[in-house]
Amino acid sequence: MDNKEDVQIESAPNQDNHDHHHYGHDARIVPIQQEAVEDARHINLSWRSWLVVFITCFAIMAQVFVVVAAGSVIAFIIRDLGEPSLAGWIIQGPLLMQSVLSPIIGRLSDVLDRKYLASIPPVIAFVGAVISAKATSMSMLIGGGILIGTTLSSISIVQAILSEILPLKYRTLANGFAFLGGAIGGLVGSLGAGGVTNANASGWRNIFWMQAAFHLATAVGFLAFYWPPRASDYPKMSFADYVWACDPIGSGLFISAATLLLLALDWASGAYAWSNPHVAAPLSIGLVLLLVFCLYEWKGRKDGLVAHVFFQGSPNFALAVFAFAVEGWIFYSAVNSVTPQIVLNLGFESNAWAISVRQLSFTVTILAVSIPITLYATHFKDMKSPLIVTFAMFLIVSICYATIKPTWNKPQIGFNVISGIGQSGPLTLLVAYVQFTAPHAFLSTATGLAFSARAIGGAFGSAVIDAIVGGYINSHYASAVASAAIAAGLPESSVAGLLTSIAAGGVEPVPGATPEVWAAAMDASHWSYAHAYRLAWASVIPFVVLALIAVTFLKGVKELMTEKVEATVERVPEVEKAGA
């Protein structure tokens, strides 16, 4: 059967020797190197295509808003709801859903249907956003966030739609549009979250009301305006063949492994010690199941979630997915969550709105730099060079933050600019690299695997960085601040009150706390956090180096950037006839 399957994947255009246990009775799967040049004819793009492009970009904007908005004001949500040990789940809950479900949802959309699998998750996310907006506890907020996470899992479909309705030569442009949508989501999320949170203590709830509107608009847009042709890669099959095509064994192993790993990492971020059974047991079982999943996808079948066709012709799939996981590690943990905390806890800014405005040096840079990068990659058909440059920027900014000082108020704005340059390349070009390894029949599956790797990288990064920062603060912060305050004249009986007041934002009066005491205590506080964040960013550097090495070994894909449109929404007679 293995030999028969190899023939199937690499067969000539008229090959009809198919194994229905793998691709369906007459499904035809060929490497993208062959698919890119077959029927590569020019198709005029009308308002139908560009309207769907806008809807997909809006959907991506809403998804990035989910992660950025709440993540940028976690410290203020904790002040309102308490339970800081659970706060990591505000981000990790939605990321858990994306990590676990993206490849599976992507596979379903490749085999069954794009339209409704893109439309239904935002409806579920709408319900989750309403629940989160009305949350009376951290647990309720997290529950709503998990429902919101269902729409993050549809990123594999949304980005596939954007790529398949435009010619292959515009694939970098398609992902550039997606990135711009995400960058706008980050900009709106950061500013919007800062503005509404700064209004009053519970103003962060408006973040989720905004989300609710975005998710509902996304669902309506896809239902009303996205009418793709019926996919020809997988014709009508029996129910058993559909189930098998969706890789039930691999999907089950992946869901189990990813869920257990992410649960362990989330718990390790603050709720439990690494040695606690809540962390050790799921982490161990998850790693074993992940190994079994890899072995099954390698030896058990060639057309599962990790289809062997991804690896034909170049090492690009493995290299790009690894680099994407590192980018997720950097963005979700260090850039998105830690940077605003650095600004707050090192005393550069004191309120959510000021932090959000300061972050414009990052978000505006992303928007500005991504445009020339996308145009360069599209015009010269060169994605490798911009990736090397942007990952080098990540390395520079990681080294800068690994030496951060409380006195570096203005330099930190410069670090934001460098970070924005680094962020502008990977999310645009690495997704395109992954998609250029996948035939159309596996396009959404490959995209989902990439985003799952990014989210898992983010979860690992968050757990590691939270453990580093939390470990240092728990062991050094209280004694350092107390010693400094006592040396400046604070009575020992007021130390507990001082620490409580600082944690609440310095709003509570403390007996015996003179201006000199406050100055000494805050200086000690700033330096304690600076040391903690230095260690956290230093832990990122080795992974950035590995990612930089990985992107230098990527192979060019110029020959794949053709006129071929994989699934046009235009009314082309031949396409309509083929889909009839």
Backbone hydrogen bonds, N-H to C=O, Kabsch-Sander energy under -0.5 kcal/mol:
donor,donor_aa,acceptor,acceptor_aa,energy
5,E,1,M,-2.3
6,D,2,D,-2.3
7,V,3,N,-2.0
8,Q,4,K,-1.9
9,I,5,E,-2.3
10,E,6,D,-2.0
11,S,7,V,-0.5
11,S,8,Q,-0.8
15,Q,12,A,-2.0
18,H,16,D,-1.1
20,H,18,H,-0.7
22,H,19,D,-2.3
23,Y,19,D,-2.0
24,G,19,D,-0.5
29,I,27,A,-0.5
30,V,28,R,-0.5
34,Q,31,P,-1.2
35,E,31,P,-2.4
36,A,32,I,-2.8
37,V,34,Q,-0.9
38,E,34,Q,-0.9
40,A,37,V,-1.0
41,R,39,D,-1.8
46,S,44,N,-0.6
49,S,46,S,-0.5
50,W,46,S,-1.8
51,L,47,W,-2.5
52,V,48,R,-1.6
53,V,49,S,-2.1
54,F,50,W,-2.0
55,I,51,L,-2.3
56,T,52,V,-2.6
57,C,53,V,-2.3
58,F,54,F,-2.5
59,A,55,I,-2.4
60,I,56,T,-2.3
61,M,57,C,-2.4
62,A,58,F,-2.3
63,Q,59,A,-1.9
64,V,60,I,-2.6
65,F,61,M,-2.3
66,V,62,A,-1.5
67,V,63,Q,-1.1
68,V,64,V,-2.8
69,A,65,F,-2.1
70,A,66,V,-0.8
71,G,67,V,-1.3
72,S,68,V,-2.2
73,V,69,A,-0.5
73,V,70,A,-1.1
74,I,71,G,-0.9
76,F,73,V,-0.7
77,I,73,V,-2.0
78,I,74,I,-2.5
79,R,75,A,-1.3
80,D,76,F,-1.3
81,L,77,I,-3.0
82,G,78,I,-2.4
86,L,83,E,-1.6
87,A,84,P,-1.0
89,W,86,L,-1.9
90,I,87,A,-2.0
91,I,88,G,-0.9
92,Q,88,G,-2.7
93,G,89,W,-2.4
95,L,91,I,-1.9
96,L,92,Q,-2.5
97,M,93,G,-1.7
98,Q,94,P,-2.1
99,S,95,L,-3.1
100,V,96,L,-2.4
101,L,97,M,-2.4
102,S,98,Q,-2.0
105,I,101,L,-3.4
106,G,102,S,-2.4
107,R,103,P,-2.4
108,L,104,I,-2.4
109,S,105,I,-2.1
110,D,106,G,-1.9
111,V,107,R,-2.1
112,L,108,L,-3.4
113,D,108,L,-0.7
118,A,114,R,-1.4
119,S,115,K,-1.2
120,I,116,Y,-2.5
123,V,119,S,-0.8
123,V,120,I,-0.9
124,I,120,I,-1.7
125,A,121,P,-2.5
126,F,122,P,-1.9
127,V,123,V,-1.6
128,G,124,I,-2.1
129,A,125,A,-2.6
130,V,126,F,-1.8
131,I,127,V,-2.1
132,S,128,G,-2.4
133,A,129,A,-2.3
134,K,130,V,-1.4
135,A,132,S,-1.3
141,L,137,S,-2.0
142,I,138,M,-2.4
143,G,139,S,-2.3
144,G,140,M,-2.2
145,G,141,L,-1.9
146,I,142,I,-1.9
147,L,143,G,-1.5
148,I,144,G,-2.2
149,G,145,G,-1.8
150,T,147,L,-1.4
151,T,148,I,-1.6
152,L,148,I,-0.7
153,S,149,G,-1.4
154,S,151,T,-0.8
155,I,152,L,-1.6
156,S,153,S,-0.8
157,I,154,S,-0.9
158,V,154,S,-2.7
159,Q,155,I,-2.4
160,A,156,S,-0.7
161,I,157,I,-2.9
162,L,158,V,-2.0
163,S,159,Q,-1.7
164,E,160,A,-2.6
165,I,161,I,-1.5
166,L,163,S,-0.5
168,L,564,K,-2.3
169,K,562,T,-2.5
170,Y,167,P,-1.8
171,R,168,L,-1.8
174,A,170,Y,-3.2
175,N,171,R,-2.4
176,G,172,T,-1.8
177,F,173,L,-2.6
178,A,174,A,-2.1
179,F,175,N,-2.3
180,L,176,G,-2.6
181,G,177,F,-2.5
182,G,178,A,-2.4
183,A,179,F,-3.2
184,I,180,L,-2.6
185,G,181,G,-2.1
186,G,182,G,-2.3
187,L,183,A,-2.5
188,V,184,I,-3.3
189,G,185,G,-2.5
190,S,186,G,-2.6
191,L,187,L,-2.5
192,G,188,V,-2.8
193,A,189,G,-2.3
194,G,190,S,-2.1
195,G,191,L,-2.7
196,V,192,G,-2.6
197,T,193,A,-2.1
198,N,194,G,-1.7
199,A,195,G,-0.8
200,N,196,V,-0.8
203,G,200,N,-1.9
205,R,202,S,-1.8
206,N,203,G,-1.6
207,I,204,W,-1.5
208,F,204,W,-0.6
208,F,205,R,-0.9
209,W,205,R,-1.2
210,M,206,N,-2.3
211,Q,207,I,-2.0
212,A,208,F,-2.2
213,A,209,W,-1.7
214,F,210,M,-2.1
215,H,211,Q,-2.9
216,L,212,A,-2.1
217,A,213,A,-2.2
218,T,214,F,-2.1
219,A,215,H,-2.2
220,V,216,L,-2.3
221,G,217,A,-2.3
222,F,218,T,-2.2
223,L,219,A,-2.3
224,A,220,V,-2.2
225,F,221,G,-2.3
226,Y,222,F,-1.6
227,W,225,F,-0.9
242,Y,238,S,-2.2
243,V,239,F,-2.5
244,W,240,A,-2.5
245,A,241,D,-2.6
246,C,242,Y,-1.3
247,D,244,W,-2.0
251,S,247,D,-2.9
252,G,248,P,-2.2
253,L,249,I,-2.3
254,F,250,G,-2.7
255,I,251,S,-2.9
256,S,252,G,-2.2
257,A,253,L,-2.7
258,A,254,F,-3.0
259,T,255,I,-2.3
260,L,256,S,-2.2
261,L,257,A,-2.5
262,L,258,A,-2.5
263,L,259,T,-2.5
264,A,260,L,-2.3
265,L,261,L,-2.4
266,D,262,L,-2.7
267,W,263,L,-2.5
268,A,264,A,-2.1
269,S,265,L,-0.7
269,S,266,D,-0.8
270,G,267,W,-1.3
271,A,267,W,-0.6
272,Y,267,W,-2.6
276,N,273,A,-1.3
279,V,276,N,-1.8
280,A,276,N,-3.0
281,A,277,P,-1.6
283,L,279,V,-2.0
284,S,280,A,-2.3
285,I,281,A,-2.6
286,G,282,P,-2.6
287,L,283,L,-2.1
288,V,284,S,-2.0
289,L,285,I,-2.6
290,L,286,G,-2.3
291,L,287,L,-2.0
292,V,288,V,-2.3
293,F,289,L,-2.6
294,C,290,L,-2.3
295,L,291,L,-2.4
296,Y,292,V,-2.6
297,E,293,F,-2.7
298,W,294,C,-1.5
299,K,295,L,-3.2
300,G,295,L,-0.6
300,G,296,Y,-2.0
301,R,296,Y,-1.2
307,A,304,G,-0.5
307,A,305,L,-1.0
308,H,302,K,-2.8
309,V,302,K,-0.5
310,F,307,A,-1.7
311,F,308,H,-1.5
312,Q,309,V,-1.0
319,L,315,P,-2.2
320,A,316,N,-3.0
321,V,317,F,-2.4
322,F,318,A,-2.0
323,A,319,L,-2.4
324,F,320,A,-2.2
325,A,321,V,-2.1
326,V,322,F,-2.0
327,E,323,A,-2.3
328,G,324,F,-2.2
329,W,325,A,-2.2
330,I,326,V,-2.5
331,F,327,E,-3.1
332,Y,328,G,-2.0
333,S,328,G,-0.6
333,S,329,W,-1.0
334,A,329,W,-0.9
334,A,330,I,-0.5
335,V,330,I,-2.8
336,N,331,F,-3.5
337,S,333,S,-0.6
338,V,333,S,-2.0
339,T,334,A,-1.5
341,Q,337,S,-0.9
342,I,338,V,-2.6
343,V,339,T,-2.2
344,L,340,P,-1.9
345,N,341,Q,-3.5
346,L,342,I,-1.9
347,G,344,L,-1.1
348,F,343,V,-1.4
349,E,343,V,-1.8
355,I,351,N,-2.0
356,S,352,A,-2.3
357,V,353,W,-2.5
358,R,354,A,-2.2
359,Q,355,I,-2.0
360,L,357,V,-1.4
361,S,358,R,-1.7
362,F,359,Q,-1.5
363,T,359,Q,-2.4
364,V,360,L,-2.5
365,T,360,L,-0.6
366,I,362,F,-2.0
367,L,363,T,-2.0
368,A,364,V,-2.6
369,V,365,T,-2.9
370,S,366,I,-2.3
371,I,367,L,-0.8
373,I,369,V,-1.8
374,T,370,S,-2.5
375,L,371,I,-2.5
376,Y,372,P,-2.6
377,A,373,I,-2.6
378,T,374,T,-2.3
379,H,375,L,-2.7
380,F,376,Y,-2.8
381,K,377,A,-0.7
382,D,377,A,-0.5
387,L,383,M,-1.2
388,I,384,K,-2.1
389,V,385,S,-2.1
390,T,386,P,-2.6
391,F,387,L,-2.4
392,A,388,I,-1.7
393,M,389,V,-1.7
394,F,390,T,-1.8
395,L,391,F,-2.0
396,I,392,A,-2.2
397,V,393,M,-2.6
398,S,394,F,-2.2
399,I,395,L,-2.0
400,C,396,I,-2.3
401,Y,397,V,-2.5
402,A,398,S,-1.6
403,T,400,C,-1.4
404,I,401,Y,-1.4
408,W,405,K,-2.0
409,N,407,T,-1.1
412,Q,408,W,-1.4
413,I,409,N,-0.7
413,I,410,K,-1.0
414,G,410,K,-1.2
415,F,411,P,-2.1
416,N,412,Q,-1.9
417,V,413,I,-1.5
418,I,414,G,-2.2
419,S,415,F,-2.8
420,G,416,N,-2.3
421,I,417,V,-2.0
422,G,418,I,-2.2
423,Q,419,S,-2.4
424,S,420,G,-1.2
425,G,422,G,-0.8
427,L,423,Q,-0.8
428,T,425,G,-0.8
429,L,425,G,-2.7
430,L,426,P,-2.4
431,V,426,P,-0.6
432,A,428,T,-0.9
433,Y,429,L,-2.3
434,V,430,L,-2.3
435,Q,431,V,-2.6
436,F,432,A,-1.9
437,T,434,V,-1.7
438,A,435,Q,-1.3
442,F,439,P,-2.1
443,L,440,H,-1.4
446,A,442,F,-2.7
447,T,443,L,-2.2
448,G,444,S,-2.6
449,L,445,T,-2.2
450,A,446,A,-2.1
451,F,447,T,-2.2
452,S,448,G,-2.4
453,A,449,L,-2.5
454,R,450,A,-2.1
455,A,451,F,-2.5
456,I,452,S,-2.9
457,G,453,A,-2.6
458,G,454,R,-2.2
459,A,455,A,-2.3
460,F,456,I,-2.8
461,G,457,G,-2.8
462,S,458,G,-2.7
463,A,459,A,-2.4
464,V,460,F,-2.6
465,I,461,G,-3.0
466,D,462,S,-2.8
467,A,463,A,-2.0
468,I,464,V,-2.4
469,V,465,I,-3.1
470,G,466,D,-2.9
471,G,467,A,-2.3
472,Y,468,I,-2.1
473,I,469,V,-2.7
474,N,470,G,-2.7
475,S,471,G,-1.3
476,H,472,Y,-2.0
477,Y,472,Y,-0.5
477,Y,473,I,-1.8
478,A,473,I,-0.6
480,A,476,H,-2.3
481,V,477,Y,-2.7
482,A,478,A,-2.6
483,S,479,S,-2.5
484,A,480,A,-2.1
485,A,481,V,-2.5
486,I,482,A,-2.8
487,A,483,S,-2.3
488,A,484,A,-1.2
489,G,486,I,-1.5
490,L,485,A,-2.3
494,S,491,P,-1.9
495,V,492,E,-1.5
498,L,494,S,-2.2
499,L,495,V,-2.5
500,T,496,A,-2.2
501,S,497,G,-2.3
502,I,498,L,-2.6
503,A,499,L,-2.1
504,A,500,T,-1.3
505,G,502,I,-1.6
506,G,501,S,-3.7
507,V,501,S,-0.6
513,A,510,V,-2.1
514,T,512,G,-1.3
518,W,514,T,-2.7
519,A,515,P,-2.4
520,A,516,E,-2.4
521,A,517,V,-2.9
522,M,518,W,-2.8
523,D,519,A,-2.1
524,A,520,A,-2.2
525,S,521,A,-2.5
526,H,522,M,-2.9
527,W,523,D,-2.2
528,S,524,A,-2.3
529,Y,525,S,-2.3
530,A,526,H,-2.3
531,H,527,W,-2.4
532,A,528,S,-1.9
533,Y,529,Y,-2.9
534,R,530,A,-2.2
535,L,531,H,-2.0
536,A,532,A,-1.9
537,W,533,Y,-2.6
538,A,534,R,-2.3
539,S,535,L,-1.5
540,V,536,A,-0.5
540,V,537,W,-1.1
541,I,537,W,-0.9
543,F,540,V,-0.6
544,V,540,V,-1.9
545,V,541,I,-2.2
546,L,542,P,-2.0
547,A,543,F,-2.4
548,L,544,V,-2.5
549,I,545,V,-2.2
550,A,546,L,-2.3
551,V,547,A,-2.4
552,T,548,L,-1.3
553,F,549,I,-0.8
553,F,550,A,-1.1
554,L,551,V,-1.0
560,L,557,V,-1.7
561,M,557,V,-0.6
561,M,558,K,-1.2
562,T,560,L,-1.9
566,E,564,K,-0.5
567,A,164,E,-2.7
572,V,570,E,-1.7
576,E,572,V,-2.5
577,K,573,P,-2.4
578,A,574,E,-2.2
579,G,575,V,-2.0
580,A,576,E,-0.6
580,A,577,K,-0.7
